[in-house]
């Protein structure tokens, strides 16, 4: 799909969010936008005056927050005209659905981890595994969501990140302009050290990496930065 339309949508989301001081509490943001929020069987956005978001009672905590922001993103997708363009491009709701859902997932990350928070985290930790971990904790989002927010924040960067289990298997990953020597469910290469409470750094191919253990869990999170992104060349 045309990159311009995606940029139009994300810029609209960021502009609306800035107008409400980058509110990250979904109930407060929904109230500001005139959206009712009610428990329901499924997560959904119901059009009306005012619009209604229903949230599954089976979800709670960070997962519920992400789902709610995802539904708010559906409203913004329609408001800015991008939904109609996508439906026209794909020809049917069924064919457009994967793209609609992916775009709203991306927008949910923008709403939960807005630019000021991302900039603050990167200013403190740089492009590192600690930045991903801090964003996970401060944004109260999943590790995967924090990982994708850092990796996909700037389309000009060359980054990759991963979440690993206690047995050093890759349980999640994201990459941008980057070639990885491992994939989902693979064992991490020996060059990547075991995650510890204090961040460790390492080299892998033509990239610099860092990894850190998630407090209270056996999981690790890592970030790989190429020379092109870090300005080493």
Protein Blocks (a to p, Z undefined) as FASTA:
>chain_A
ZZklmmmmmmmmmmmmmmnoopabfklmmmmnopacdddfbdcddddddddddddfkbgc
jllmmmmmmmmmmmmmmmnommmmmmmmnopaklmmmmmmmmmmmmmmmmmmgfklmmmm
mmmnopafklmmmmmmmnopafklmmmmmmmmpmkbccddddddfkopafbdcdehiacf
bdehiacdfklccddfbdcdddehjbccdddddehiabdcdddddfklnopZZ
